[in-house]
């Protein structure tokens, strides 16, 4: 019998569509020789493919009266609620989380075989110096080992949001370090950022198309922040009206991207 691995994603609200889930599922299954159970935690399973296993969104429990908005307004549903010790009936099993803005560009077999014992793994964040923040576009853990992350947030949502605001991956990282003393990172060459590794230098962005990084062993390109994956395809810095900021001065110059149609070779 071939080995089987659990991949999970989460979709709520209206920003991501069924196509984002279906394409991620297809990309992952196409890039591994292992059997994959692909789970989507969502409140809306409309148009999801049959090979996507649908699970309800994880919920925060017993949040203090008057602090409920802090548990729903920000993205802590991903980096805190998913840490539920009974998540999707997967207690005791390792899961591999991928953001829906993930572009799989290489074989994942060694990625699935990489984790040791019950350790937590995450990308070393490209935007911060050092080893104290994980980039949560892809992380992995054994369900039942991170419940303390969710529990603390449920007990202190306002405190957490006041400290970390929207930086939910920094909250997750801080709690893991607090418990185990460090973060375990995936190999650096496996994951690259569209913003940091594909975009040309700022002024070149007006006449030079973003390019795939030439990195041996590259497995995934992460689209964190802006531009998102679909925006990069279309050549738009940010199409989400809820996220869009109208930059001034230098920022207005560098927040520009030409259409990256090569993404469509992988995103399907």
C-alpha positions, -999 to +999 in steps of 0.1 A: +000+000+000+014+034-009+018+060+018-009+086+023-006+121+035-031+147+048-031+182+031-054+209+044-065+243+034-091+268+046-115+290+027-140+314+043-157+346+031-158+357-005-122+364-015-111+329-024-132+308-048-138+271-054-113+273-083-085+283-059-092+251-038-096+229-068-064+241-084-044+237-052-057+202-048-048+194-084-013+209-082-004+189-051-017+156-063+000+161-097+034+168-080+036+137-057+037+100-061+020+095-027-017+092-021-032+125-007-063+131+013-070+168+006-092+186+031-108+220+028-122+236+060-150+259+047-185+272+053-193+270+015-185+238-005-202+250-036-184+239-068-156+220-050-143+190-068-153+155-056-118+147-045-118+176-020-128+163+015-150+191+030-149+199+067-166+226+087-147+257+097-130+254+131-146+277+156-134+296+186-151+285+218-160+303+250-146+337+239-152+364+265-183+384+261-175+417+243-144+402+227-161+381+200-151+406+172-114+399+178-120+362+171-137+368+137-124+401+123-088+390+116-071+360+101-065+341+133-090+315+121-060+301+101-031+304+125-051+297+157-084+280+151-068+254+128-047+243+158-077+226+173-067+193+189-096+175+172-093+192+138-114+174+113-111+141+132-074+140+124-060+138+160-027+121+160-021+125+123+003+149+106-012+175+084+004+198+058-012+232+055-010+253+022-024+288+016-048+290-013-023+315-028+003+288-032+018+279-066+033+243-066+061+242-091+081+211-082+079+175-069+067+172-032+078+137-023+108+147-002+087+174+014+061+150+027+089+127+040+108+154+057+092+159+091+106+141+121+085+128+150+059+153+162+079+185+153+062+216+139+076+229+106+072+263+088+088+285+063+114+309+076+099+343+070+116+363+043+105+397+056+121+394+091+157+389+101+166+359+122+147+327+131+118+340+153+090+343+127+075+316+104+059+324+071+026+306+074+020+300+036+029+264+044+033+247+078+029+212+092+021+197+126+006+166+142-030+174+151-032+173+189+001+191+196-009+227+190-041+231+209-025+255+233-022+280+204-060+280+199-068+279+237-047+309+245-063+329+217-098+319+229-089+331+264-072+363+254-084+374+219-082+412+226-048+409+242-034+389+212-049+413+186-037+443+205-001+429+205+000+413+170-028+431+151-031+412+118+002+394+121-014+361+131+017+341+119+038+360+144+014+350+171+016+314+160+054+316+159+056+332+193+035+305+210+055+276+194+088+292+205+074+298+239+066+260+243+095+244+224+122+270+223+125+273+185+109+270+151+118+242+128+121+255+092+118+238+059+149+238+037+154+274+023+155+264-013+121+247-013+100+278-009+103+312-025+083+344-024+067+360-055+073+394-040+109+389-029+122+365-055+101+369-087+094+406-090+121+427-108+137+457-090+111+484-085+116+507-116+121+476-139+086+464-130+071+486-157+088+468-186+101+435-171+079+405-164+083+387-131+103+354-135+104+321-119+134+318-096+161+294-108+166+274-076+174+238-075+147+218-056+122+247-056+087+233-047+065+263-041+061+300-047+042+318-020+019+348-028+017+365+006+003+400+008+000+418-025+000+410-053-020+378-049-017+348-073-046+358-095-035+395-095+000+385-106-015+366-135-036+396-145-009+423-138-027+440-110-011+449-077-043+444-057-078+438-069-094+433-035-111+465-026-110+456+011-072+454+010-063+480-016-043+510-004-036+539-027+001+545-023+018+578-027+053+588-038+078+561-041+054+534-030+031+543-060+061+536-083+071+502-070+036+488-065+034+477-101+034+443-118+032+431-154+010+401-162+028+369-153+010+344-176+037+317-170+019+311-137-009+295-156+014+267-167+013+255-131-019+269-116-044+244-130 
